[in-house]
Amino acid sequence: MKILLFIPILLSLSCSDNNEQVTHSNDNLLQVLQDFEADTLQADLVLSAAEGKLVQTNSKALNVKFLAKDNLHSSVILKPQIPYDWSQYQDFNLALDISNQGKHSVQLFLDITDKHGANYTRSVSIPIGSAKTYYAKLAGHDLATPEDRGDIELNFLSGLRNNPETWQSDDVQFISLWGKKNLDVSGITKVELSVQYALFDKEVTIDNIRLRKNPTQDKEFLTGIVDKFGQSAKQDYPGKIHSLEELAETKRQEAKTLNGQLFSQRSKFSGWANGPKQQGTGYFSTAKVNGKWSFIDPDGYPYFATGLDIIRLGDAATMTGYDLADPKTRSGRHVALDKRANMFEWLPEATDPLATHYGYIGNNHSGSLEKGETFNFQRANLARKYGENYEQKWLDVTVDRMINWGFTSLGNWTSPKLYSNDKVPYFANGWIRGKYKTVSSGQDFWGALPDVFDPVFAQSADLTARRVAAEVNDNPWCVGVFIDNEKSFGRSETKNSIYGIVINTLTRDGENVPTKAHFTQMMKTKYSSIEKLNQAWGKTIASWDEFSKGIDSSLVNEIQEADYSAMLFAYSEKYFSTVNQAVKKYMPNHLYLGARFPVWGMPMEAVKASAQHVDVISFNAYKEGLIAKQWDFLTELDMPAIIGEFHMGAMDRGMFHPGIVIASDQNDRAKMFKDYMHSAIDHPNFIGAHYFQYADGPLTGRAYDGENYNIGFISVTDNPYTEMVEAAKSLNKELYPRRFSK
């Protein structure tokens, strides 16, 4: 990676007419960190995999070219020799002016780090055009009392992944992503702006990096924000529904466009009818076609999977802020959190027919409430739109949409009610649940990991495969099955996070933890005596009995690291072999597609172990696209792969969070969708990619974890995003010639 450290030297100036200066009269200015008015850049400014120059507009500014196409991470960093001390400010934000003279929108990540190593990551999309002010709140706007567990704005006790803006202005707020939201502002060691995993080089011009006092807070910023359709009540935008008449009209107009006709040159199963035909097996299989991996449809035609995830209604409920004394009888309803209850302009009375769309969740993953009442606006809108038997009518329309939009499959978490549609191939899924013992990686994002050497885990996997097989019923329209999702096999940040499963399991007693017992036996087999292990690891373990009961497992040297790698491989291999055995027992004709590694949790030991047992390796990759060098290992493995999840969203349709990958608007989102898909279609190992997800998340957050993203092909009112639909039609029309051209 190219590193450029700027020390006080004179830089050449160039003139630019495109970077209009933002006008701000004082704008509650507290402190200027960098305004670029001197002819030199300060020594605390660092460029990494980027190029910078001072440019002259109405004032001097820093033009940065992020060399992102050839680097996974490129950045400009304010890194003071002495940490910034902003503790004298109690209610303030970091602001800067940014313009974009490049050819692409720029998703900028803002990372602010304190002296304790805590970091908070935000992000925003910079559209092509003149400068705007972008800001990130650092302290203040405290709404809650200590009894309410602190600051609702920075702690997000609202239950939303990102809150509405707390004051009205033309400025743009950085979107909350992850990390510690309340940093120690008495010692800020780094402020970094970066471009990550981008398909193209990016360019912005930055000026006036400063601290500002927060304006007076809108005390009603969380009050009455949701209308009766589950839309933003305080914004108007294209596609917003204002009445039942408008909702009915969208149904009539769309019906005119859905003809149920497959794209030309498509086989019965949406494969490439004009492509080089292979030997059909009656079910989906894999093979190489023109030197590229491919699915092969049941009749032998090359097949590339495109489609959408979450084609079902079970994920659209949101927390209402109420709880129930008895959820079964819906009695004893009371306010559990008034800040959520007050978000809604309307919720149905108990006697309203739409009250059937209330629900209850008893164990949330994260958010403002651990349990409570939910309401599903998406279901309510479908009942309003389609009337009696609304779900089946919606599923029928959905199949027609997928055909009309050119998608070749229904993605993961498709409703089993669509497994017999016999028009569009689908991907089945299952979760392994049971009373097996567990282990931990130390960072178990979605929950504890199974103890794969516990016999109960194999029994649970068997039950899961049997259930999925009963749903699929040996249907040749089923491409294959995903089992589980985003298991925390290990994170890539450090050696300790990569080998977290091993490190944590070695501290436990093998008498109660079968995986620990297996690790102990592995080391006994390799070293025979505890003295040899101590010599290799640099440890002073008294005996194998002590090893078995639990040891200090901290990493000391490379030999130990190699052993940890072997144990992680053994754990992963046992997981995938156990699941594969169960799947092939009940579904011998269908493909086992793995557990969908997240890119933040795909240690090579686990990936290589999976390759021995899956038919296709699956990954969830929330990036702008697939950067070829990141996936070089697939060439070595010579395995087909599929993307199970990716998305991009924007902020121009009334939502409060655009998702992980951010576009500047719906047109840009559509362009980025095609760019991502092209990167998958052009890669010889990838044989499919599914977009997450069919519908937007609830405006006030998914009940389970607060996701409130604008990432759908349809809105909460079942209104398709025209820009995304047209992009999908264009992409799917050119799919097979692009994929298999020589």
N, C-alpha and C positions, 0 to 999 in steps of 0.2 A: 504494500500500500504506500502510495506517495504521501509523504509528510512534509508540509511546508510550515515552518515556524517563522512568523513575522516578528522581527525585532525592529527598533526604530531606524528605518531607512526610508529614503525618499522614494515614493512610488510614482510612476507616470500617471498622469491624469488623462482621461478621455472624456469627450463630451457626449451627452446623450439627451435626446429630446423626448424620450419615451417615459422617463421616470419622473412623473409629475410629483411635486412635493406635496405632502399632506399638510394642510393648514390646521394648526392647533394652537389656540391662544392660551398659553400656559398649561392648559388641560390638567390642572391639579398636579403639576410637576413637583416631584420631591427631590429627584437626583438623576443626573445624566451619567450613564455608564459608558457610552461611546457615541459620539455624534459625527466622527470622521472629518471634522473640520480642519484638523492639522494636516500637514503634508506627509505625516508619518503615521503608521498604525502602531498602537501600543503593544508592548511586549507580551501582554496577556491575551492576545488574539492569536489563535492557532487554526490553521486550515489543514484538514486531513483528507487526502484524496480529492482535493478541490483546488481551484485556482481563484485568486482574488485580485481585484484592482480597484483603485479609487476612481470614481466617475464624477463628472461635474454636471449638475443640473442647476436648479436654483440654489442648491447647496451641494456639498460633497457627500457622497454615499459610497458604500462598498458593494461592488458587483461581484457575485460569487457564482462560479460555474462548478457545479457538483459533477465530478467525473463518475457518475453513477452507473453508467453502462458496463464499465469494467471493474467496478468495486461494489461490494455488497453494502458498504457503509461509507458515506462521505459526509464531511461536516465542517462547520465553522464553530469555534469554541471560544467563549470568554472564560479564561482560566487565570484568575488573579494569583499573584505570588502570595499575598495574604488574603485569606477568605473575606468575602464581602460581609460586613456586619450591618444588617438592616433591622436590627432589633428595636431601633428607636421608632420604627414605623409600625403602627398597629392595624392599619386598615388600608391596604395598598395592593397595587398590581404592577407587573412588569409589562411594558409596552414597547413596540417597535414598529416602524413603518417599512412595509415590504411591497415591492412591485415585481412583476414578472414580464420580462421581455423575451422569454424563450418560446419554444414551439409547443410546449406541453404544460398542463397544469402541474404544480409542484406540491406534493404532500410533504410538508415540513414537520419533523418531530422535534418537539421542545423538551429537553431533559434538563432539569434543575436538580443539583446534588448538594447535600449539606455536609458538614464536617464529620458527621457520624456515618457517612456512606449511604444514607437514605436518598432515594431518588424518586422523583415524580415525573411521569411521562405524559405529555399532552401532544396533540397534533392538530393540523389545520391544512386545508387545501388553498394554495395561492393561485387564483385564476390568471390567465394571460391578461395583462392590462396594467393600468396605472396603479399607483401606490394606495394602500389602505393601512390603517392602524390595526394591529393585532395585539391582543393582550391576554395575560394569564394572571388570575388572582392568586396572591400569595398569603394574604391574611385578611381577616375581618369579615364583615357581613355575617356576623353571628346572629342566628335566629333563635337558637335553642338554649334552654337553661341547662345547667349541669345534669339535672335529672333526666333530661332528654338525650343525654350522652354527647353533649358538646355541639360543635358547629355543623349545622345541617348542610351548609353550602360546601365546605371543604371535606366533611366526612360523608356526605351524600346519604344521610339518613332519610332522605326523601324516597329512597328505593329506586331512583333512576341512575343509569350509568353516567348520564350527563344531564345537569339541570338546565332549565330555561335561563336566559340571561337575567341577571338581577338588577340591571338598569338598561334603559333604552338609549341607544346611540347608533351611529353608523359604523362604529368599530366592530371588529370581529373577534369573538372569543375563541381561544384555543380549546379544543375538545379534550375532555378527560379520558385517559386510557387506563393507566395502571401505575402502581407504586404508592409511596407514602404521601398522602395528600397534605398533611400538616408538617412541613419541614421546619427545621431549626434555622430560622432566618438570621440568627446571630453569627452563623458561619456558613456561607454559601461558597462552595469551592469550585463550582462549574455551572455555566449556562451554555448549553450546546444546542445548535440547530443542525439537523441532519436530514439526509435523504437516504432511504434504506431499501434495498432489494428492488430497485427500479429498473425498468427495461430500457430507459433512455437517459442520456445526460440531461441535467436540469439546470436552470439558471434563475436567480433572483437578485434583486438589488435591495440592500438593507440600509436603513438609516435610523438615527435618533433612538438608540436603545436606552431606555429610561425607566425610572420608577415613578408611578403616579399614585396619588391618593384616590381611593375608590369614590365614585360619585355616591350620592345618597341612594340607599337601596330602596327598590320597589318592594314594599312589605307584602304586596299581593302577588309576587312573582310565581308562587306555587298555588294560588287560589283561582279556582274556576278556569283551569287551563284545558279541560277536556269537555267537548260538546257531547250531545246525545248519540252521535255516531262514532265516538272514540277518536275524533280528530282534534287538532289544535283549535281551541275556541277563540284564541286571541290573534290568529293570523288568517289571512285569506291567500289563496294560491291556486294555480291551475289544477283542475281535477277535484277540488273540494266539493263535497256534497252538502247542500243546504236544506234539502227537503226530501220527503219520500218520493215526490214526483221526479226529482232529478235522479234519484237512485233507480227508479223504474225505467227512466229514459236511457240510462247507460246500459241497462240490460237489453233493451230493444235495439239500440244502435250496434252493440257488439254482436248480437245474434246474426246480423246481416253479413258479418265478416267470417263467420265460422262455417266452413263447408265440409270439414271432416276428410279432406283429400290429402293423402301423403304427398310430400315433395316428389318431383319427378326423379327418376333414376334411383328410387328407393325400393328395396326388396320388401317382402311381406313384413319382416322384422326390423325394418328401417336401416338395413345394411345397404351397401353400395351395389345396386343391381348391375351396374356397368363395370364393376371392378373385377379383378382376377379371382375367379371363384375357386374356393378350396373344397376340401372334402367335408361335407356337412355331417354332423353327428346326431342331429335331431335336438340338440341343446347348444347353448352357447359354450364356446371353447376359446382358446387362444392359439395364435401361430404368428410367424413372421410373414409379412407381405411386402414385397419390394424392399426387403431389408429392414422394415420397421415392424415392431410388435403391433398386434391387432387382436381385438376380439373377432371371432368368426361366428356369424349368426347360425341358427339351427340348420338353415338351408345351404350354408357354406359361403355366404357372402361376407366380405370384410365389413367390419362394424366398429364405429367409434362412438363412445357413449357421451352424449351431451344431455343436459337436463337440469332440473331443479330439485332441491331438497325440501323436506317438510311439507309435503302435499297432504296435509291433514289439519285437523282443527284443535288438537290437544295442547298446543303450545302458545295459544293466543290469549290466555286469561291473564288478568292483572290484579294486583292486590287493591282492594277498595279502601283499606284503612279501618275496616270493621272486623270484629271477631264474633264468634258465636259460642254461647255456653254449651250448646249441644248441636254440633254440626249435622247430625243425622236428621234431626227434626227442624233444623234451622231456627231454634228458639234461643232466646237470650241474646239477641243481637245488640252489640254495643260498640262504641267508638274505641278502637285500640290505638290509633294514631291520627289525631285530628289533621295533621299536615297532609296526610294522604286522603283522608275522607273529604277534605275541603277542595281537593283538586278537581272534583267532578261536578259539572253543572247539573248533571242528571244521572240518577241510577234508578232502575225500576222499583216501584212499590211491589210488595209481596203478591198483590193480586194481579199485577200486570203479566200478560202472557210471556213477555220477554224475561220475567224473573226466573224462568227455567234455565237461563244462561248464567245464573250464579253458580259458584262452586266453592270448594274449600281445599286448602292445602295445609298439611300438618307439619311439614318439615322442609323449610326453604334451604336452599344452598347458600344464599346471601341476599342482602337487601335490608329494608327498613324493619321488617317484621319476620319473626321466625315461623309464624303460622297465621292463618286468618282467612277471611272471606275473599273470594275472587269474583270477577265478572269478565265475561268473554264478549267484547264488543264485536269481534269478527263474526261469531256465531249469530249474535243478535242482528247484525246487518244482513247476513245471508238469509235469516228467517224473514226479515222485512222484504228482501229483494226477490226471493224465490218461493216464499210461502210454504205450504205443507210439503213435507218430505224434502226440505231445503238442502240437507246435506247430500243426498244422492243426486239431486239436480245439479248442485255445485260440482260434484265429482264428475258428472257427465260433461258439464261445460269445461271443466279442467282438462279432461282428455281431449276434447275438441280443440282447446287452446294449444295444448302441447303439439298436436298434429299441425295446426295452423301455423304455429311459431317455428316449426321445423325441428323440434327437439327429438332426439332418438330414444330417450328413455325417461322414466320417472326415477328420481334420485332416492337417496337414503331417507328413511323415515316416511316413506309413502304409506298412506293408509292401506292396511290389508284388504279393505273393501275394493281397492283397485287392482288387486292381484289377478282378478279374473276378467280384466277389461279386454284382453286379447286384441288390442289395437296398438298399444305402445309397450315395449318391453320395460321391465321394472327391476329394481334392486331391492331385495329383502334385507331385513335386519333383525338382530336379536341382542338382548342384554343378558349376561350371566349374573343371576342373582341367587343367593343361597346363604346358608349359615356356615360357610367355610371360614377358616381362620384367615387373618390378614397380616400383611407386612406394610411397610411404609418406605417411600422414597425420601421422606422429609419435606416434600413439596407436592403433596397429593391433591392436585387442583380439583378434581372431580370426586375425590373420596379415596379411601384406603384401597390398596392393591390386594388382590387375592394371594393367599399363600398357595401357590400352584402345586406344591408337593403334599398338600392336605388332600386326602382321597375325596373329601366332600366337594372340593372344587371340580374334580373330574365328573362327579355325579351331577353337579349343578350345570356343567357344560353340556352334559348328555341331555338333561331335561330341556335346556334352552334349544338345542339343535332339534330335538323331537318336536317342540312346539312350533318352531319356524317351519319345519318340514310339513307339519300338518296344515299350516297356512298356505304354503306354496303348492302343496299337493302335486308335486312332480310336474309342474307347469313349465313347458319349454319357453314361455315368455319371460320367465325369471332368469336374468343374466347371472346372478350370483348372490351371495349373502355376506354382509358385513356383520361381524359379531363384536360387540363392545365399541367404544369410541374414546380416542384421546387418553389412553392409559398413561400414567405418569412413570414411564420406564426410566426417565432421567432427563435432566435439563442440561443444556450445553454450556452454561455460563462458567462453571468451574469443574475441576476434577471431583470435588465433593458432591456437586449437584449431579454430575453424570453418574457417579457410582453410589447415589443415595440409597438405593435399595440394599446394596451390599453393606454399606457403612452402618445403616440403621439396624439391619437384621443381625449383624455380627455382635451387636451389643445385647442381644436377647438370648434367652435360655432355650437351647435346642430341645429340651424335654417338652416344651409347649409350642414350639415353632418348627414345623416340619422343614421349611426352607432353610432355617439355621442348621438343623441336623444334617441336611444335604450338603450345605457349604462346609460344615465340619468334616464330613466324610471326604469331600473333595480334597481338602487340605491334608488330611491324614494320608490319603492315597498318594499325593504328590511328595510330601515331605517325610512321611513315616514317623519321625520323632519331632517332638515339640521344640527341641533344641535347634534342629535344622530350620524350622519355620522361624524361630526367633532370630537366628542369624540372618536369614533372608529378609525378614521384615524389619529388623532393628527393634524388636520388642523383647519384653521380659515376662512372657506368659509362663506360669508355673507348670502347667500340665494341660493335656487335652481335655480333662474335665473342666478346668477353668475356662479354656477356649469355648467349650460347649455351653457353659453357663452364661457367658457374655464377657466381652473384652473391650478394652480401649481400641476402637477400630480406626482411629485417625490415620490418614495416609502419611507415610514417612518417606518412601522411596519408590523407584520405578519397578522393582521386582514385585513389591506389594501391589502396585497399580496394575501390573499384568495379571496378577492373581484375581484382583477385583474384577478386571475385565472378563476373565474366564468365568467367574461366578455370575456376573450379570448376564453373560451369554447363556449359561446353564439355566438361569431363572427364565429368561425370555424363551429359550428353546422349549422348555417344559410347558410354558403357557401356550405357545402356538401349536405344539404337537398335540396337546390335550384337546384344544378346540378343534383342530383339523380332524382329529380322529372322530370326534363327535359329529361334526358336519358331514364327513364322508360316510359315516355309518347310516345316517338318515337321509342324506341328500347326495348320493353318489354321482348324480348326473349334473350337479350344479357346482359353480366355482366358489371356492372360499377366498374371500377378498380381504382378509385380515381385519385389523382393529383401528385403521385410520390414524396413523402416527401424526400428531401435531408437529409442525416444524420446530416448535420450542421443546419437544420431547421425543427426539428420535436418535438416541445413541446408536452408533453403528453396530454395537454388539446385538442390540435388539432387532435392528433392521436385518442384519445378516442371519440372525436366528429365524426370523419370520420367513425369509426367502427359502428356507428349507422345507416349509410346510404350507405356505399359501400358494394359490394359483396366480394371484395378482397382489402386489404390495400396494397398500393404500395410504395416502397422506392428506392431511388438511393443511393447506398453505395459504394463509391470509397475507399475501404480498401483492405487489402490482403485477407480477407475472412470475414465470418460472425462469430463473437465471440459470443458463445451461450448466455453468461450472459447479453450481451447488448440487447438481444431480449427476455428476460424473460417476458416482459409485454405482448407479444403475447399469452403466455400460459394463463395469466389472462383474456385477452380479448377473448380467444378461437376463433381466427379468422385466416383464411388463408391469406397469404401474398405473394407478388412477388417482386423480385428485378428488377427494370426497367433499371438500368444502373450500370455497373462496367467496369473497363478496367485495363490493364497493358501494358506498352510499354517499348521499349529499344532504344539504341542509335547506333546499329550496322548495320543499313540499310539506312544511309545517312540523317536521320531526325535530326532536331535541338532540339527537345523536346520529351521525352518519355511518357509524360502524368503525371497523378497524382500518380499512383502506378507504381513503376519503377522496371523493371527486369534488369538483367545484360546482357542478350543477348536474341536472339529469342528462343533458347532452354529453357532458364529459364522462359521466358514469357509464353511458352506453359505449362511448369510445374505449374506455378503460376495460370494460367487459370484453370487447372484441380483442383488444391487445392481449389480455390475459389468455383468452381461449386460443389465440394464434400461437402463443408461446407453448401451450400444451399440444396443440395439433402438430406443431412443427418438430416436437421432440420425439425421437424414434422409439423411446421406451414408454411414453405415456399413451394410453389407449382410451382415455376418457377423462372428463372433468365435469363435476357437478357444482352448480352455483347454489350457494346458501343465502337466501331461501326463497320460497314461492311468494310469501306475503311479508309485508313489513312487520316488525315487532310492535307490540302494543306501545302507544305513545307514552304511557306511564310505566313501562317496563314489564317484561315477562315475569310472571309471578315467582318462578323458581329462582331467578337470579338478577332481575332488573334490566335485562337487555332491552333497549328501546331504540333500535336501529332502523334507519331508512334503507333497507337492503332488499326489499321485495321487488318482484315483478308486478305485484298487485298491492294496492293500499288496503287499509283496514275496511274500506267500503267495497272491496272486491273490484276496484277500478284499475285496469292495467296501466302501467307506465308506458306510454306510447314510444318513448325514446328507447327503452330497453327492449320492447317487443320488436321494433323495426331492426334493432341491432341483432337480435337473435335470428330473425328471418334472414337477414343478409349473411350472417355467419354460417348458419346451417345450410343455406343454399350452396355455398362454396366449400362446404366441409370436406367432402370426399375427394374432389379433384385436388384440393390443397394438400390433404393428408397423404395421398398415395401417388402424387405426381413424381415422376422420376427426375 
